[in-house]
């Protein structure tokens, strides 16, 4: 008779703590043991748009500006900046005491090369560089932007915690091709990456960087303020499933699990020695990415017709259960309950789904039974159920669907392919982004409209609206432009929004100091 996940966890919870070796308790004073949501497939956070790569990036690398949990930016690697009267020149000054993990001093030319590499991959960075006439290092400590036009959001671009964050790295690494992943990991952040301890698919380890000097001003708040490390080591252990991770928390083998299944929250809370909380109330915004290069989704009429098959509530229930406190729908192209969000176009998601009508609409739009390959990461806690609902929805709509269940890392690689289906290409894939990634047109690279991200969405109209938004200085004008952007998005369908969920994290009461935002590892300490 099979044992359920819930039964197994109850049995584990009943085992006395004293039955485990004392070495675990001793080690916990110097080593923080963490379970990431998924394995770290890529150690280059500029190349990869995976959240796990971004979290790894903030351990190893540092940023010129930091971001607080209220989304305010402030100098981090910088002592400050000076802006000219015409707002066309920014001089950024590096603070004292910055070293790379290989012992070399951090120089302004390293940062210039890092900014260029980041901007080649990031939409916000691309907009900044388009507004820049010249980016240079005028001396070892000064980074100078000479602009073509004012760009008041420069600190927000360089300091955003959303994907892709502008991480600094040595010039010899930053000068390499941004479209090829780096394998050497050298940063100036509070932790060193221990590459020789890496076990692909299972383990990544970090050590405190002894020469790191935290800021002396402000207070720790997400990626802003002093980054004070209290552990000598942090070890990330990838578990085969989230239930196994919860069991490891209960036994004391692990200290902190990044994401915890909603259905196990009652058991965790009953354990008494484990805390759960939501680090970011903006949640995770989810999408069904469509390949604009290959049939049938190269046809915008087919993409629009598919909207009728999307039940956002069904997607969110599959991930977060039925508790309304953990899900939001319908949503559009900006994170709900943030300044740029609106109700424009959302009526298409309201009411029951009429699949007979969707089938007729798809046929009228030109769908002729072409195969649709949906990529589903089977080792992802959130994306696997999202993918399964996507496959079911498309099949109900009468589409010829192939379920491609793959490892998360393989899905990331395959989405970069532009080949036809018969040559290993793809049609659709699900994705989950933090709400901070969908705050505005600068951060949401999926609606950039320049054909530079997986999905290959290109739109001169959308690119023009993004430029208008960046030039707007008043909130009301920015919101007006975002309403127009959302209206255009519901016509052109860069991707299909499928809802937003809020994800709890869980950690033993033996640790304290976890900051709001995303999983960062400074300020965390034994309770």
N, C-alpha and C positions, 0 to 999 in steps of 0.2 A: 504494500500500500504506500503510495507516494506521500512524502512529508511536505506540507505546505510551507511557504516562506514564513508566514506568521507563526506557525507552530515551532519552527526551528529557532526563530528569534526568541520566543517565550522560553524555550528550553535553555538557550544560551544565557538569558537574563537571570535564570535561576541558579547558575553556577556561582559559588562564592568567590569574591575577588581574591581571597587569600590563597586560592588554589593556583594562582598564576605566579610565575617566578618574580622574586623581588627585583631582579635586574630590569624588568620592564618599568617598574616605578622609579628606579634610580635613573635610567636612561631618559625618562620623561622630563627630568629637570634640565637636561642639556640638549635634547633632540625633540623637535616638534614633528609629530607623525600625522601626515595629511593624506586624504584620499581625493584626488582630482576627479572631476566628472568623467573624464575620459583620458586615454593615454596621450602623452605629449608626442605627437607624430612629427612635428617640425619644431626645431629649437630656434628658428629664425622668425621673430614676430613681425618683421616687415614683409617677408614673403607670404606668411600664412595669415588668413583672416579667422583662424580658430580662436575661440575664447581662451582655451587652455594655453595657447602660444602667447597670447597677450598677458595672461597671469604670470607665466614663466618670465616674460619680458620685464615685468615690473620688479621681479626679484633680482635679476641680473643686471639690467640696464637702468639708467636714470633718464629723466626728461628735463628740459630746460625750465619748464613751468610744471607745477603740480595742480591737481584738481581736487577740490573738497567735495564732500557728499552733497553739498548744496549747489554744486556745479560752478563754483567760483574758482578762478585760476589765480595763482600767485607764483613768484619766482621759486624755483627748486634748485637746479644747478646754478642758477644765476644769482648774483648779488642784487641785480636790478636792471633797468633799461632806461634809456633816454630817447625821447621822441622829438624830432625837430618841429619848429613852429608850423611848417607847411605840411606836417604829418607824412612826409615822404621819406624820411630816414629814421630808422630804428637802430640804435646801438645797444646790443645786449652784452652785459659784462658777466663773465664767469666768476663764481666765488672762489676763494682760496681753498686749497686742500683737496682738490679733485684728482684722483688717480685711477688709471685703468687697472684691471685685475692682474695684468702682466707687469705692473710696477711703473709703467710710463705715466707721465703727467698728462692730464686731459688738456688739449689745446683747442683753440677756436677753430683751427682748420679741420680738426676731427669732426667738430659739430657741423661745420658747413657741409662736409661730405655726407654726414648722416642725414641732414635735412634734405639734401638732394635725393638720396636714395629713398627716403620715406615718401617724398613728394611724388616720386615716380609711381608709387603704388596706391597712394591715398587721395581721395577726391578733394578733401579740404586742403591737403598739401598742394595738390595740383592747382587749385584756385589761387593759393598764396603765391606760388611760383609764377603763375600767369600775370599776377599783379606786380611782380618783382622785376626791376630793371637789372639789378646786380646784387648778388649775395657774395660776401667776401669776409675774410678774416683780416682785419686791419692790424692786429697784433696777436700775441698768444692768448689774450683773454677777451678780445672784443669781436663779436659777430655783428656784421653790419648788413642790414637790408636797405637797399636804395630802391624805392618803389616807383612804379609808373603812375600809380594812383593810390589814394589812401586806402589802407586795409586795417581798420580798427580791430578786427577779430584776430590779429596776428598772435597774441598770447593764447587765445582759445584754440587756435589751430595747433600750436606747438605744445600745448599743455593738456589736450583732451585725453581722457582716460579710455575713451571708446576706441574701437578697432578702426584703423591702425594707429596706435599711439606713436608719437615721434621719439623713438628711443635713440640715444646717443651711443656710438660705438667708434672704435679707432678708425682713422682714415683708411688704413690698409684693408679693413673689412668693409667699411662703408663705400669704398670706391668700387666694389665688385657689383656685378649685374644684379639689379633688384628683382629680376624675374627668374633668378636661380637661387635656391635656398642656401644660406650659409650653414656650414657644419661646425665651424669654430665659434665658440661662445666666449667673448671677452667684452665685459661691460665695465661700468664704474659704480654699479648699484650696491646695495647693502649686502648682497649675497654673491658668492662665487659659484658657478656651475661646476659640479664634479663629474666631468664627462666620463672618467674611467669607472664610475660607479653606475653608469646608466645600464639598465636592462630593458631593451626594447619591449614595450607592451606591458611592463611590470613595475619599473622603478626609475626614479630620477632623484638625485641628491644635491644638496646645496650646503655650503659652509659660510658662516659669517665672514664678511670681508673686513679684516682687522683695520685696514687703512681707510675705511669709509668714515667720513665725518658728517654726521647729520647737521641739518640747519640748527642754528641756536635760537631762532625766533619762531613764533607761532606755536601751534599745537598740532599733534598728529591728527590728520583728518583725511582719510583715503590716501591719495597720492601726494597730498600737500603737507607742508610742515615737516618737523623733524622725523626722520625714519630711524627710530631707535630699536635695535635688534636685541632681543633678550635670550635667544637660543643660539648655541654654537652650530647646530645643524638643523636643516629641515629635510625630511625625506618624504617624497611623494610616492605612494604605493597605489598602483592601478589595480582595482579589484575586478573580478569577472562580472559582477553585477552589484547593483546598489544594496540589495539585501545582505550580501556578504559583507559589504562595508559597514552596514548598520550593526551586524553581529560583532564585527571587530571593535566598533565603538563600545558596545555593551561589555565586552570582556576587558577593555582597557588596552588592547593591542594597538589601537589607533586613537588619536586625540580629536580629529576634526574631519568631517566629511563635507565636501563642498556642496553637493546637492543630495537631498534625501527624498525618497519616494513619498508622495503625499499620503498614500494608503497606509504607510507605516508610522505616521506621526503619532497616532494614539498609543502604540506600543512604546515608542521612544519616550514620550512624555510620561508614561507610567513607570519607566525605569527609575526616574528620580535623580539620577546623577548625570543626565544629559540635557543640555539646553538646545532649543530650536528657535530660530528667528529668521526673518527675511532681511538680508543685508541691503537690498536695493528695492524700494517700493515701486520703482518704475518698471520692474519686472523684465520678462523676456518676450519680445515681439517675434512672431513666427511668420514664415513665408513659404509659399510654394513657388520656387524658382522655375521659370520656363525658358527653354533654349530658343532664342530668337533666330538662330541661324538655320535650324533644321525643321522640316515639316513634322507635325502640323502647326507648331507654335510660331513659325515664321510668319503666320497669317494673323494679323491683329484681330480680325473678326472672330477667328476661332478662340483666341485668348479671351475676348470679351464674352463670348457665348458660354465659356466654361465657368464664369462667375456664378451662374445660376446653380451650379452643382456644389458650391462651397458652403458648408454649414460650419461656421467658425466655432460655434458652441460644441459641436461634436469633436472637432480637433482639440479644443482646450480640455474637454472632459477626459479625453484619452490620456492627456498628460497629467492633469492636475486634479482629477476627480470632480465631484459634483458641488463641492463647497464654493459658493460664489465669491468668497473672500480671496480665492486663489486664481481667479480668471476674469478676463475682460473681453467682451465681444458685443457688437461688431467694432472693429478698428479699421482705420485707413492706413495711410502711408507715413504717419507720424505717431509717436508714442502717445497713447491716450492720456488725458489729464496733464498735458504739457502745453506750453504756449502756442505751438504751431499746429496742434491737432484741431480738426474740425469734423463736422458731420457730412461734408460734401461727398456725395456718391455712396454713402453707406446703406441707403435703402435697398441696394441690390442684395445685401446679406440678410435682410430682415424677412421674417415669415418663413413658412415651410418651403422645402425644396420641391420643385416640380421637375422630376427627371425626364418625363416624357417631353416637356417643353424644351429642356436642355438638349435632348437628342435631336429634336427638330431644328433648334437654333444652330447646333453644330453642323448639321447637314446643310442647312441654308448658307452657313458661313464657308462651306467648302471642305469640311472634314470628310474624307473618303475611306476611313478605316485604317489609316496609317498606324503602324506600330508606335506605341508610346512607351519608352523605357523610363521607369521611375527609379531613381537611385535612393536606396534606403539604408542608412547606417545601422546595422543590426546590433552594434555594441554601444549605441548611444541611448541613455536613459530617456531623453525627450524626443529625439529625432526618429527613433524606431516607431513609436506609436503614431507620431505625426505622419510618417511615411505610409504606415498601414492604412490610416484614414484617407490619405490622398489617393492611394491605389483603389480603395473601395469606392471613393467618390467618383473617380474617373471611369471606373467600370460601370457604375450605376448610370453614368451619362452616356454609356454606349461606346466608350473608347476601347480600342484594342491595346490592353495594358500588359506590359511585362514587368513583373516585380524583380528588381535587381538588388537583392540583399547583399551588402558588402561591408567590409570593415570601414570605419570612419575615415581613416587615412586614405584608403583607396577611393572613396567617394570624393574627397577633396581633390585628389589628383585627376580623377576622371572628369570632374566638372571643368577642368581647364582645356579639355579636348574640344576642338571645333569640327571633328570628323563626323560624317553621317552615321546613323544608327548601325548600319551594316559593317562599319569599320571601327566599332568600339565607342561610338558616341553615346549621347544621352538626350532625353527629352525634358525631364523634370526632376527636381530634387527639393526636399524640404530643408529648411534652415531655421535656426533660432538665434536671434540677436538680442543683446541687452537693449532695454528701452533707451539707454543713453546713445545707442548707435542710430536711433531713429528720431532724434530730437529736432532736427532741422535739415534743410537741403544740403548743407555743407557736410554734415556728419553721415547722412544716409547715402552712402556711395551707390547703393542699388538703384537709385533714381537719378544718377548723374547724367545719363543720356549720351555718353560718349563711347559706348561699346567697349569699355576697358575692364569690366568685371565679368565674372562667369555669368552666363546668361546673354551677354553681348548686346544688351539693350542700347540702341542708339537713337537719339532724337534731338534735332537742332532746336526744336521748340522748348524741350525740357532744359537743355543746356542754357538757353537764353534766359529762361525764368530763374534758374539757379544764379546766374550772374546778376540779375535784377535784385534777387534777395540779398546777395552779398553786398550790394551797393546801398541797400536800404538802411537808413539809420534809425527810423522810428518803428516801434513795435507794431503799431497798427498797420503800417505799410508792409512789414514783414509777414504779418498774419494774412493780409489780403493776397499777397503773392503765393503764400502756401496754400490758400484755398484754391487758387488757380492751378497750382502745381498738382494738387490732388485731383482736380477735375480732369486735367490732361492725363494723369496716371490712370484714371479709370477708363479712359478712351484707348490709351496705348498699351496698358498693362505691362509695365516693366517686370512685375511679378505679382502674385496674388497674396494679399495679407490674409492670414488664417487665424488671427487672434493673439492674445497676450496672456501669459500666466505668470504667477508669482511663485518663486522657488525658495523654499526654506533651506537653510543650512543647519547642520547639527554638530555640536561639539561637547566634549566632556566638561563638567563644571570644574575640573582640575586645571583648566586654562582660562584666561581672561584677557581682555584688551583687544578682542577682534573688532576691527573698525567697520563702519558701514561702507557700502559701495560694492566692491568685488573682493575676492579673496586676496588680501595682501598680508605679509608675514612680519612686518615690523609692528611694534607696540604689543604684540601678542606675548604673553608671559605666563609662567605658572601662577595659579591662583594662590 
